[in-house]
């Protein structure tokens, strides 16, 4: 291709077919921009592709999210009818816009959140509208000079007060959205009241369009595959409980596993991390759940707050499992034969603890009082006691002192100074840690049991019909049934 | 007052002035309602009073919240001018409403959050407006029959897609609000475009009013006592670090305190709980902080994400302190003389650990590389090693076995079976737990040190001028200065 040798510096490429190509440097600035653009486009395409892949996985993992999107589209299409159908348009005119706006702003993933926003929006609009009209009437009487001053001052005062109320935790939890809508409506009414003559007409139209929007949202969200915040919370709590049981199982199995078994328990062990981080989700769900009407097995006044307490007690356990998990990765490990000796006792204690957790899961899933939770707790406590006894009966006949009591402690204190042969206490240390953490975890599981029993009392769970549920019935199946 | 004795049953009260009153039973239903109403009013008054007291405390604790409320009122009053001043009204007319709405919806507590909402709102409105007008033009060409179908389908599709995008974590973190505004504007434009002839006019007016609203918000939020999300995050992180140091100090002091000292350390000890629960706050602040322009000592591209990592490492420490805290309240305690022996070593290790944390606090507050963090870490590690050595040299000459190595472990295993005198190992157990937790905490503080050093590298902290800051300079003062 390069037919004559040019005098300037050239880059040549020898192509396999025998010819050689001259690489023409791209012409200056334009070339650079082109290369830059191509690079940018490449990055953008890559990012978009990654986001799309991500979206695909999210949709596959939880098809209800896709359904939610369809529901939003549906609600918006229905509300558009107000524009397309002439008779409706004649009634509402441009104000139908408020119905569209309401649907977009109010439609949320869970029924509870939608209810929360709808009720807040309607009440706040009504209150602010009434107040706005009232102040407008007062201002009307005070003459043209005072009117803007009265209106401006009232907007300033009410907006500031409502904004401040959003900082109060109890208001924020229930009426945050309402406070915003209050400010919005009040400002709009009192400000536009200055110009628009038909103020009552405006207020009435706005209220009725908002009512249409909210009732449409409530209908669509409740009729088509409703997602109840309460159910989600219920589900999250017993799922977290199972994850905790799995983590505990994974950690103990991993710690005492023979070197030969290469089963990867890592994923199973990490479940407790979800529990550690689920506080915010639990709280928002509990907040939304109390707006929900009776649905399925949940009454309007279901004790959702108690779920938060169960969640807190689960997190309490999770903190311990976190520490247990760090023991596993610690460098110093107890000598094999000692571990073997403790292995069976520890595994027993952990499996009984897990049994208790699984029984609690069944209690929550079935919403029936368990008849044999006391037995299982007793078994757990017995296993833990055995474990503690095993620790006590470590070959420590001469450990610290041969006798107990005050005398011994004195001897001990003197012994400290005299000790010259550091013994392999460090070798048992990790084991002692694991055992004491197991004891602590069992104690904290006791806290979970109490919280769940309190829930059973508050929500008036009935006693399970079958006194002795089949032991080999897998929990997973029960969860799936639910 | 009761002049004649009636035949029916009466309640009499002897009033101090000598007369006696007949208590007339309140007349039936009305009376009951009245009592009920009074009860309700009492409860409401009590609740309102409690909320007001609460509000007062919030205002006193953080006056910036009060200032924020005044700022919102101010911004709304300014935007109301559009209505009160005739020339401006003539330009924008009823569309000035959008400016009011923008101010109410967009104005947030921190500058970052306001920026996030403003930028999202403007871009989303622009994109959705352009798309809506485009689709409207296409629909216009397709005849009156197809037009509503095209418009309706496009609303359905885009609304569904935008709703789904809000489930993708990366989109949710940055563009959640934008997606909502996109749906809103797109629906409004494409739906109202069906009726309103001057579509371009509408789009132009809406964009300009929104621009006015957002720029007003940005001006007010930045000019009057701005609250920067970045500063808040920075502050939260070093505050949490201090709380952690205090908790550690409190726990160790409480555990080893003489029975005589009745100092209440409970409040100090509970600081770690804030650290456990601050994840959500940190994440939202980091999300907002990256929208903020350069301010104070923070550049536009300040590594806010690294703060999240520091936060995570702090929480990691807090988990351990949580377990340590539960050791303190445990019933079994080590014998006093043993505790006394360990007391000084443990206190030393804890105080060196606290020193490291305090040095990190100074590093973050001053935003200067510490010249003696390495020394402090070395001191901490040395103190921890001493502690471990003390544990090793417990009077355990006969503990487990007299020799170390494989041989001993065998002897041990046999010893287990033969042990008949359970020794007071349980008495040292809590102490061993505390010591091993101290070791673990020191390791995790190492993680915090690494995270802070990474921050210093990323944010290009300069080296501190004074190589040896005065040791007795209180950290609190530095924080107050900042």
Boltz contact constraints between the chains, C-beta under 6 A:
constraints:
  - contact:
      token1: [A, 54]
      token2: [B, 168]
      max_distance: 6.0
  - contact:
      token1: [A, 55]
      token2: [B, 168]
      max_distance: 6.0
  - contact:
      token1: [A, 58]
      token2: [B, 167]
      max_distance: 6.0
  - contact:
      token1: [A, 65]
      token2: [B, 167]
      max_distance: 6.0
  - contact:
      token1: [A, 69]
      token2: [B, 160]
      max_distance: 6.0
  - contact:
      token1: [A, 69]
      token2: [B, 163]
      max_distance: 6.0
  - contact:
      token1: [A, 69]
      token2: [B, 164]
      max_distance: 6.0
  - contact:
      token1: [A, 70]
      token2: [B, 160]
      max_distance: 6.0
  - contact:
      token1: [A, 72]
      token2: [B, 159]
      max_distance: 6.0
  - contact:
      token1: [A, 72]
      token2: [B, 163]
      max_distance: 6.0
  - contact:
      token1: [A, 73]
      token2: [B, 156]
      max_distance: 6.0
  - contact:
      token1: [A, 73]
      token2: [B, 159]
      max_distance: 6.0
  - contact:
      token1: [A, 73]
      token2: [B, 160]
      max_distance: 6.0
  - contact:
      token1: [A, 76]
      token2: [B, 155]
      max_distance: 6.0
  - contact:
      token1: [A, 76]
      token2: [B, 159]
      max_distance: 6.0
  - contact:
      token1: [A, 76]
      token2: [B, 187]
      max_distance: 6.0
  - contact:
      token1: [A, 77]
      token2: [B, 152]
      max_distance: 6.0
  - contact:
      token1: [A, 77]
      token2: [B, 156]
      max_distance: 6.0
  - contact:
      token1: [A, 80]
      token2: [B, 152]
      max_distance: 6.0
  - contact:
      token1: [A, 80]
      token2: [B, 191]
      max_distance: 6.0
  - contact:
      token1: [A, 83]
      token2: [B, 191]
      max_distance: 6.0
  - contact:
      token1: [A, 83]
      token2: [B, 194]
      max_distance: 6.0
  - contact:
      token1: [A, 84]
      token2: [B, 148]
      max_distance: 6.0
  - contact:
      token1: [A, 100]
      token2: [B, 187]
      max_distance: 6.0
  - contact:
      token1: [A, 100]
      token2: [B, 188]
      max_distance: 6.0
  - contact:
      token1: [A, 104]
      token2: [B, 183]
      max_distance: 6.0
  - contact:
      token1: [A, 104]
      token2: [B, 184]
      max_distance: 6.0
  - contact:
      token1: [A, 148]
      token2: [B, 84]
      max_distance: 6.0
  - contact:
      token1: [A, 152]
      token2: [B, 77]
      max_distance: 6.0
  - contact:
      token1: [A, 152]
      token2: [B, 80]
      max_distance: 6.0
  - contact:
      token1: [A, 155]
      token2: [B, 76]
      max_distance: 6.0
  - contact:
      token1: [A, 156]
      token2: [B, 73]
      max_distance: 6.0
  - contact:
      token1: [A, 156]
      token2: [B, 77]
      max_distance: 6.0
  - contact:
      token1: [A, 159]
      token2: [B, 72]
      max_distance: 6.0
  - contact:
      token1: [A, 159]
      token2: [B, 73]
      max_distance: 6.0
  - contact:
      token1: [A, 159]
      token2: [B, 76]
      max_distance: 6.0
  - contact:
      token1: [A, 160]
      token2: [B, 69]
      max_distance: 6.0
  - contact:
      token1: [A, 160]
      token2: [B, 70]
      max_distance: 6.0
  - contact:
      token1: [A, 160]
      token2: [B, 73]
      max_distance: 6.0
  - contact:
      token1: [A, 163]
      token2: [B, 69]
      max_distance: 6.0
  - contact:
      token1: [A, 163]
      token2: [B, 72]
      max_distance: 6.0
  - contact:
      token1: [A, 164]
      token2: [B, 69]
      max_distance: 6.0
  - contact:
      token1: [A, 167]
      token2: [B, 58]
      max_distance: 6.0
  - contact:
      token1: [A, 167]
      token2: [B, 65]
      max_distance: 6.0
  - contact:
      token1: [A, 168]
      token2: [B, 54]
      max_distance: 6.0
  - contact:
      token1: [A, 168]
      token2: [B, 55]
      max_distance: 6.0
  - contact:
      token1: [A, 183]
      token2: [B, 104]
      max_distance: 6.0
  - contact:
      token1: [A, 184]
      token2: [B, 104]
      max_distance: 6.0
  - contact:
      token1: [A, 187]
      token2: [B, 76]
      max_distance: 6.0
  - contact:
      token1: [A, 187]
      token2: [B, 100]
      max_distance: 6.0
  - contact:
      token1: [A, 188]
      token2: [B, 100]
      max_distance: 6.0
  - contact:
      token1: [A, 191]
      token2: [B, 80]
      max_distance: 6.0
  - contact:
      token1: [A, 191]
      token2: [B, 83]
      max_distance: 6.0
  - contact:
      token1: [A, 194]
      token2: [B, 83]
      max_distance: 6.0
  - contact:
      token1: [A, 280]
      token2: [B, 280]
      max_distance: 6.0
  - contact:
      token1: [A, 319]
      token2: [B, 319]
      max_distance: 6.0
  - contact:
      token1: [A, 319]
      token2: [B, 322]
      max_distance: 6.0
  - contact:
      token1: [A, 322]
      token2: [B, 319]
      max_distance: 6.0
  - contact:
      token1: [A, 323]
      token2: [B, 323]
      max_distance: 6.0
  - contact:
      token1: [A, 335]
      token2: [B, 409]
      max_distance: 6.0
  - contact:
      token1: [A, 337]
      token2: [B, 409]
      max_distance: 6.0
  - contact:
      token1: [A, 337]
      token2: [B, 413]
      max_distance: 6.0
  - contact:
      token1: [A, 341]
      token2: [B, 416]
      max_distance: 6.0
  - contact:
      token1: [A, 392]
      token2: [B, 422]
      max_distance: 6.0
  - contact:
      token1: [A, 392]
      token2: [B, 425]
      max_distance: 6.0
  - contact:
      token1: [A, 392]
      token2: [B, 426]
      max_distance: 6.0
  - contact:
      token1: [A, 393]
      token2: [B, 419]
      max_distance: 6.0
  - contact:
      token1: [A, 393]
      token2: [B, 422]
      max_distance: 6.0
  - contact:
      token1: [A, 394]
      token2: [B, 425]
      max_distance: 6.0
  - contact:
      token1: [A, 395]
      token2: [B, 400]
      max_distance: 6.0
  - contact:
      token1: [A, 395]
      token2: [B, 412]
      max_distance: 6.0
  - contact:
      token1: [A, 395]
      token2: [B, 415]
      max_distance: 6.0
  - contact:
      token1: [A, 395]
      token2: [B, 416]
      max_distance: 6.0
  - contact:
      token1: [A, 395]
      token2: [B, 419]
      max_distance: 6.0
  - contact:
      token1: [A, 396]
      token2: [B, 399]
      max_distance: 6.0
  - contact:
      token1: [A, 396]
      token2: [B, 423]
      max_distance: 6.0
  - contact:
      token1: [A, 396]
      token2: [B, 425]
      max_distance: 6.0
  - contact:
      token1: [A, 397]
      token2: [B, 421]
      max_distance: 6.0
  - contact:
      token1: [A, 398]
      token2: [B, 398]
      max_distance: 6.0
  - contact:
      token1: [A, 399]
      token2: [B, 396]
      max_distance: 6.0
  - contact:
      token1: [A, 399]
      token2: [B, 399]
      max_distance: 6.0
  - contact:
      token1: [A, 399]
      token2: [B, 423]
      max_distance: 6.0
  - contact:
      token1: [A, 399]
      token2: [B, 425]
      max_distance: 6.0
  - contact:
      token1: [A, 400]
      token2: [B, 395]
      max_distance: 6.0
  - contact:
      token1: [A, 404]
      token2: [B, 424]
      max_distance: 6.0
  - contact:
      token1: [A, 409]
      token2: [B, 335]
      max_distance: 6.0
  - contact:
      token1: [A, 409]
      token2: [B, 337]
      max_distance: 6.0
  - contact:
      token1: [A, 412]
      token2: [B, 395]
      max_distance: 6.0
  - contact:
      token1: [A, 413]
      token2: [B, 337]
      max_distance: 6.0
  - contact:
      token1: [A, 415]
      token2: [B, 395]
      max_distance: 6.0
  - contact:
      token1: [A, 416]
      token2: [B, 341]
      max_distance: 6.0
  - contact:
      token1: [A, 416]
      token2: [B, 395]
      max_distance: 6.0
  - contact:
      token1: [A, 419]
      token2: [B, 393]
      max_distance: 6.0
  - contact:
      token1: [A, 419]
      token2: [B, 395]
      max_distance: 6.0
  - contact:
      token1: [A, 421]
      token2: [B, 397]
      max_distance: 6.0
  - contact:
      token1: [A, 422]
      token2: [B, 392]
      max_distance: 6.0
  - contact:
      token1: [A, 422]
      token2: [B, 393]
      max_distance: 6.0
  - contact:
      token1: [A, 423]
      token2: [B, 396]
      max_distance: 6.0
  - contact:
      token1: [A, 423]
      token2: [B, 399]
      max_distance: 6.0
  - contact:
      token1: [A, 424]
      token2: [B, 404]
      max_distance: 6.0
  - contact:
      token1: [A, 425]
      token2: [B, 392]
      max_distance: 6.0
  - contact:
      token1: [A, 425]
      token2: [B, 394]
      max_distance: 6.0
  - contact:
      token1: [A, 425]
      token2: [B, 396]
      max_distance: 6.0
  - contact:
      token1: [A, 425]
      token2: [B, 399]
      max_distance: 6.0
  - contact:
      token1: [A, 426]
      token2: [B, 392]
      max_distance: 6.0
  - contact:
      token1: [A, 432]
      token2: [B, 432]
      max_distance: 6.0
  - contact:
      token1: [A, 433]
      token2: [B, 436]
      max_distance: 6.0
  - contact:
      token1: [A, 436]
      token2: [B, 433]
      max_distance: 6.0
